[in-house]
Structures are given as structure tokens and as C-alpha cells.
Amino acid sequence: MCLMGDGWLMNPENRWTYRFQRDEKAWAKDPRVFVDMGRPMTDGSPALLKTRKHLRRERAEGMWKDLLSKGWKKVPPAWGPESPEP
């Protein structure tokens, strides 16, 4: 997982997506990562966000590796200002 910025993983079967984003406020003392789960909407409306977790970096990295081993794919940003236009 690239913790210098966001990391994105998508389940190719159902398009559920995880966004891994480091918590800049906590990074220096206690590295933590926000992990958002959602799904981009095909009609261009805002993404459907289901959950947000605030995990220690090690746990987030373990989750990233586990999802990759289960077939999740790295993808470009699926929502937000960095995402491609619909």
C-alpha cells in the first residue's frame, strides 16, 4: 500500500471499493489510516459510502494485503476530487 497518498482497491465482482488514506494529524506520533468502504455510482451521483474505520498503519497494511490476496484490484480513485470524470 502506498501510504504517501491514497490507495484504492476494488472488488471486481461487485464494485465495492476501499479507500485507504493516511491520517495526517496522527501520522507523526501514532500512524493511522482511514479506511472508507463504498461504491461508485454509475449515474454520476456521489458515491455510496457504507463504512469508515480508523486503523493503525500495521492493521491497515494487513487488510490491504489480505484483500489483494482475495482478488481485489488496485484502481485509480473511484470518488472525490481525484477521480476521473464520469
C-alpha positions in Angstrom: 0.0 0.0 0.0 1.3 3.4 -0.9 0.9 5.4 2.3 2.3 8.6 0.7 -1.2 9.2 -0.6 -4.4 7.3 -1.1 -4.6 3.7 -2.1 -7.7 2.2 -3.7 -8.8 -1.4 -4.0 -12.0 -2.6 -5.8 -13.7 -6.0 -5.8 -14.2 -6.7 -9.5 -17.3 -8.8 -8.8 -19.5 -6.2 -7.2 -17.5 -2.9 -7.4 -17.3 -2.3 -3.7 -14.2 -0.2 -3.1 -11.9 0.5 -0.2 -10.1 3.8 0.0 -7.0 3.8 2.3 -6.0 7.3 3.3 -3.4 8.1 5.9 -4.5 10.3 8.8 -2.1 13.3 8.5 -2.9 14.5 12.1 -1.9 11.3 13.7 0.9 10.2 11.4 3.9 11.5 13.3 3.1 10.1 16.7 0.7 7.2 16.0 0.5 6.3 12.3 -3.2 5.6 11.5 -5.1 5.2 8.3 -8.8 6.0 7.4 -10.3 3.1 5.5 -13.6 4.0 3.7 -15.7 1.4 2.0 -18.1 2.5 -0.7 -19.2 2.0 -4.2 -19.0 4.5 -7.1 -22.4 5.2 -8.7 -22.7 4.6 -12.4 -25.1 7.5 -12.9 -22.5 10.1 -11.8 -24.2 10.8 -8.4 -22.0 10.8 -5.3 -20.5 7.5 -4.1 -22.4 5.3 -1.7 -20.2 5.3 1.4 -21.0 2.4 3.8 -18.3 2.4 6.5 -15.2 4.3 7.8 -12.6 2.7 10.0 -9.6 4.4 11.7 -6.9 1.8 11.9 -3.3 1.6 13.0 -1.0 1.6 10.0 0.1 -2.1 10.5 -3.6 -3.3 10.6 -4.5 -1.3 7.5 -1.5 -2.7 5.7 -2.5 -6.2 6.7 -6.1 -5.6 5.4 -4.6 -4.2 2.1 -2.5 -7.4 1.6 -5.4 -9.7 2.6 -7.8 -8.0 0.1 -5.2 -8.3 -2.7 -4.8 -12.0 -2.0 -8.6 -12.4 -2.3 -8.6 -10.9 -5.8 -9.3 -7.2 -5.1 -7.6 -5.0 -7.7 -5.7 -1.7 -7.4 -7.7 1.0 -9.1 -7.5 4.8 -9.6 -9.6 7.0 -7.3 -13.2 5.9 -7.5 -14.7 9.1 -6.0 -13.7 12.5 -4.8 -11.8 15.3 -6.5 -9.1 12.9 -7.7 -11.5 10.6 -9.5 -11.9 10.6 -13.3 -14.9 12.5 -14.7 -18.0 10.2 -15.1 
